[in-house]
């Protein structure tokens, strides 16, 4: 499969250490730093997840002219992703999120970024790149982290291309652009984003069901998947089909980047010919794997297959009814 990821590129930095004392100057922990690492975050973490599953990737986003952007390019080269779609905005810093982790506990996070809208003239420099590769694509992911790349203008441009040569288009949304994602294949808001879209807090299962149906109509899209954290996911199809699938996570260490895994697996499964129910089940399993790891993480096909087998076995031992669709003959698995 060939997938284009469009969105806000972030460098995730981690400062690792141990806490053995409290600062005498203020009641805060003192972290003795042992090492520092960095990895791709934001839309680039969607790329990492897709590469882990064997996908050929194109990436479009905006970075600054700084050391952080050099690190992003190095990480992309390491996973064999071409950086030709990165546009440099010399007056804008590359988005960075730095997390301080002591033992297995995140102590604090500090961000370097500019969340104002990106000038249309900067974005237009990448439109030729998107047009050039469009016909070769199987799917497109819009990964909106609210840093300025995803705008109504860009969404209209993608919609115009899709009108001539239709692709699977999946969106991981942010609140401020929610009503702009018109006529796409799939939108994956979390509970808060879905609540924002319909103007109310989603408390009950009935609230979630009503919100999903409203979003389908508001956006005139084909499918909506609302991610519900510990309560799994709810899927809504234009045909009227509704299904809620419980979470398959056994142990949660860190939810950082779990949404990136979900959108990556959902889109890939749909590109491979899976039904939405099968795609959601696969994405739910994949999320169960990554939240059991510390930091933004990915899942391999081998890990995903093993996790599904273990969950089926665990449920059968408890004599429970298996709640997700059968995956034994899924086209997504065969790929």
Secondary structure, 3 states (H helix, E strand, C coil): CEEEEEECEEEEEEEEEEEEEECCCCCCEEEEEEEEEEEEEEHHHHHHHHHHCCCEEEEEEEECCCHHHHHHHHHHHHCCCCCCCEEECCCCCCEEEEEEEECCEEEEEEEECCCCCCCHHHHHCCHHHHHHHHHHCCEEEEECCCCCCCCHHHHHHHHHHHHHCCCEEEEECCHHHHHHCCCCCEECCEHHHHHHHHCCCCCCHHHHHHHHHHHHHHHCCCEEEEECHHHCEEEEECCCCEEEECCCCCCCCCCCCHHHHHHHHHHHHHHCCCCHHHHHHHHHHHHHHHCCCCCCCCCCHHHHHHHHHHHHHHHHHCCCCCCCCCCCCCHHHHC
